[in-house]
């Protein structure tokens, strides 16, 4: 906000008057600022809207579930609630995240048809919370990204570098994940049946 006052002040001094001050204030307020949690994943920097982030916990105490897609790492008990844990690197088509001291689980809260779902996502390391102006967000690229284009909400320009801002509702679509889990389960059952035949 200090920058706004400085910009407004410099315009007024140059003779722009009150109308110029109002124009600068309006242009700055038109570019909304949002907060994003940034994290590392397979050497890339990603971001999710901070309003979706419930908490960040240490990686561990994971219970694996048989016959699930590779990107579903299992479930955790979060204060009495069962929370599924998704490996984002595997979800994006890569290898499963290798655990290190900085590996953690970000608990994301999703709202779908007035229902709240908590889903954990495994990331290599959490970086920081950044404020990004809507003016500094470019549309997602139509090609060349390492992940599906519909998973990308935009490309945030931060310090001369781009950060991939995820459309977390699409990345963690409960319906899509459930259908993929069903397909994996059927495939496992078919493999078991053909193995016993």
N, C-alpha and C positions, 0 to 999 in steps of 0.2 A: 504494500500500500504506500510505502515511502516513495517508491518510484513514481507512482501516480501523482503524488503531491509535487515531486520534483519536475515531472514532465509538465504538469499543469502550470507550475510556477514559471518555468522557462518560457512557455508559450505566452503567458501573461506579460512577462517582462519585455518580450520582443514586440509587443504592441497588439497581440491578438485579442486582448480584452476578455470579458466574461464569456462571450460566445465560444472563443477558442478553448478556454478552460473547460467548458461544458462538453465540447466536442471530444477533447482528449479523455475526459472522465467517462464519457459514453462509450468510446471505442475500447477502452480498457475493460469496462464492465461487460461489454458485449462478448469479449473473449473470456469465457468461464474458466476458472481454475479448479482442477480436481486433484485429489490425492491418490497416488498409486503405490502399492507395495511392489518393489522390484526384487527379482530373484534370478539366480543363475541356474541354467539347465543345459547340460551338454555343451558348455562353452558359449551359450547365447544368453543375452539378458532379456527377460520377459517382465511384464507388469500386469497386475490385476487391480481393479478399483478397490480402494481400501474399505469401502462400504460393504463389500462382500466378504472381507476377511474377519473371521471371528477370533482366531488366536493362532499362535505358532507354538508347536510343541516339539520336543526332542523325538528323534526317530527311535522306535523300539516298541516292544510289547505288541507285536503284530501277530494276529492269528490268520494263517493262510486258509483259503477256502478252495477245495478241490474243484476241478473242471471249470475254472474261470478263465477269461481271456488273460493274456500275459500282462496287460496293463493294470489289471485289478490285483493289487498286492495282497489284499486281505482286509481284515477289519480290526479296529481298535475299540477298546472300552473307554469312552470319554465320559467320566463321571456318571456311569450307569447307562449311557446310551451307546448303542452299537453304531459305529461310524465306518463306512467303507473307505478304503484308501486306494487312490488311483496313482499310478506311476506316470507322471506327465510325459517323461521322455519316451516311454513305451507307447503311450496313448498317441503320441505324434508320429509313431511308426519307427522309432529308434530302438536301441537296446534299453534294458531295464537300468535304472539308476544304480550305480555302485555306491554302497554306503561308505561314508567317511565321517569324520568328527563333525563336519558342518552340515551333513544331511539332516533335514528336518521335515516335518509334516505341517503344512499350512491348512488350517481348518477353514473351509469356505462355506458360507451359508447361501443357499440358493432358494429362491421363492418360485414355486410353480403352481399356478391355480390355487392361490391362497394357502398352499402347503409349504412348510419350511423343511429343507433337507440340509443336513450337514454332511459334507464330503471332505475327506482329507486328501491332499495332494502332496506327493513326495517331490522335493526339489533338492538340488545339489547344495544350495546355500541361499539364505535370505540376505539381500543387500541393504536396502534402506527404503524409507517412505519418501517419495518425491512429489512435489507439486508441479503439475503440467498444465499449461494453458491450452485451451481448445485450439488456439491459433497455431500451436506448436505440434499439432497432431495431423499427420498426413493420412490419406486413405490407404487401406491395405493394398499391397502390390498384387497385380493380377497374375504374376508368375514369379518364379525364382525363390519363393519362400520354402523353408524346410518343412513347413507344416501346412495343413489344409487352409486354403484361403478363407473359408467361412469361420475358422477358429480365430482369425485376426480381426480385432475391432479397429485398429489403426496403428500407425507407426509414430511414436512420440520422439521428438527431437530434444535430447537432453545433453547439454554440454558438447554439442557438435557430433554426437553419436545417436543412432536410432535404437529405440527400445520397442520391442514388439508388445503391444497392448492386446491382451487376450480378451475375446468375447467369452467370458467364463460360462455363461448360460449354454453356449453351444459346445464348448470343450467338455463340460460336465453334464451334458444333456442326459437326464435320468432315463428317458425313454430309449435313447440310442444305446446307452450303456447296458440297460436291461435286455434289449434285443440282441446285442452282441454277446452277452453272457448266455442267453438262451441258445444261440447258434453254437457257441463253444461247448455247451453242455450236450447238445444233440450230437455234435461231432465226436465228442468223447464217448458217448453212449454207442454210436455207430462203430467207432473203432474197437470198443470192447466186444460188441456183438460179432464183428467180423473176425476178431481174434479168437473167439470161442467156437466159431463155426468150423 
